[in-house]
Amino acid sequence: MPITVLVHLSGEDAVVGEIEDMPAPTDVAITLNNPRKRDGKDLAYLQGNVVTVLWPMHRINFIEIMPTAEEESLIGPVRE
């Protein structure tokens, strides 16, 4: 099951995409499927037909793991 992530690249805007597995501490690159901007638009520096990109880990500041629909439904409304 693909995991949706938000990848923060050094000196660039964050990129949204899907990964198959969480990166291990020994990985030197991350494979990101369906890369796009946060608003869903294509990335200007990639060709229009690109569906998979490999980024070296030294270019990545950090990775945010987005919740799935199932996880979001587990958390109900919070009363203050």
Secondary structure in CASP SS format (residue, H / E / C, confidence):
PFRMAT SS
TARGET T0000
AUTHOR 0000-0000-0000
METHOD secondary structure of the structure
MODEL  1
M C 1.00
P C 1.00
I E 1.00
T E 1.00
V E 1.00
L E 1.00
V E 1.00
H E 1.00
L E 1.00
S C 1.00
G C 1.00
E C 1.00
D C 1.00
A C 1.00
V E 1.00
V E 1.00
G E 1.00
E E 1.00
I E 1.00
E C 1.00
D C 1.00
M C 1.00
P C 1.00
A C 1.00
P C 1.00
T C 1.00
D C 1.00
V C 1.00
A E 1.00
I E 1.00
T E 1.00
L E 1.00
N E 1.00
N E 1.00
P E 1.00
R E 1.00
K C 1.00
R C 1.00
D C 1.00
G C 1.00
K C 1.00
D C 1.00
L C 1.00
A C 1.00
Y C 1.00
L C 1.00
Q C 1.00
G C 1.00
N C 1.00
V C 1.00
V C 1.00
T E 1.00
V E 1.00
L E 1.00
W E 1.00
P E 1.00
M H 1.00
H H 1.00
R H 1.00
I E 1.00
N E 1.00
F E 1.00
I E 1.00
E E 1.00
I E 1.00
M C 1.00
P C 1.00
T C 1.00
A H 1.00
E H 1.00
E H 1.00
E H 1.00
S H 1.00
L H 1.00
I C 1.00
G C 1.00
P C 1.00
V C 1.00
R C 1.00
E C 1.00
END
